Amino acid sequence: MTEAHRIARAGSLIEATLLGALQQGMRGWRWRCRQLPVAAVERAMALRNAKALVSLTWKAGFSMTTAIRLQGTLTRVGPAEVLAARPRGGVPLAVEVMHWQLDILRGGRP
């Protein structure tokens, strides 16, 4: 866990590191999205909002494989609520919807 925090503080969190941590059961590990405050990530987790987490994952540049894993692990949404990837791994939300979700997480419009 100490190593995970060191990587996050350094800003060098990459998708493979995040997935590796999830495989090792580090469910409480906070990951960093470079363009959003950590509070936004924590808010998405607290809201248990799959759309918000997919939007954060997209903004961080991670794949839908990671978004799917994070939905279940960090927000603990049920299998029926998990947003699946589009064909060829595409994001299942429109860009406008993801920007709206990110604005909400930043404390902007509802």
JOCORVEN-V377036 format. One record per residue. N is the residue number from 1. PSI is psi in degrees with one decimal (999 if undefined). Layout:
((N:PSI) (N:PSI))
This chain:
((1:-37.4) (2:-42.2) (3:-40.9) (4:-43.5) (5:-39.3) (6:-44.4) (7:-44.6) (8:-43.2) (9:-36.2) (10:-13.0) (11:18.0) (12:27.1) (13:124.4) (14:163.0) (15:-44.2) (16:-37.0) (17:-44.0) (18:-47.2) (19:-37.7) (20:-41.9) (21:-39.9) (22:-39.9) (23:-30.5) (24:3.1) (25:19.2) (26:66.9) (27:-29.5) (28:1.7) (29:125.3) (30:130.2) (31:156.8) (32:127.7) (33:118.5) (34:-27.7) (35:9.1) (36:146.3) (37:152.7) (38:-32.5) (39:-32.8) (40:-39.4) (41:-45.0) (42:-35.7) (43:-41.5) (44:-39.7) (45:-44.2) (46:-36.8) (47:-16.6) (48:49.4) (49:109.1) (50:-40.9) (51:-41.1) (52:-42.7) (53:-38.4) (54:-40.2) (55:-43.2) (56:-43.1) (57:-43.2) (58:-46.6) (59:-34.2) (60:-10.0) (61:14.7) (62:162.4) (63:169.6) (64:-25.0) (65:-45.1) (66:-41.9) (67:-40.9) (68:-45.7) (69:-42.6) (70:-34.5) (71:-46.6) (72:-35.7) (73:-48.4) (74:-39.6) (75:-15.4) (76:38.3) (77:152.6) (78:160.4) (79:-35.3) (80:-18.6) (81:-8.3) (82:130.4) (83:120.7) (84:160.0) (85:151.7) (86:170.7) (87:142.3) (88:24.4) (89:13.9) (90:154.7) (91:134.3) (92:6.9) (93:149.5) (94:150.2) (95:-40.0) (96:-39.6) (97:-42.1) (98:-39.3) (99:-39.6) (100:-45.0) (101:-43.4) (102:-37.9) (103:-42.0) (104:-44.5) (105:-28.2) (106:-6.0) (107:15.7) (108:-145.6) (109:151.2) (110:999))
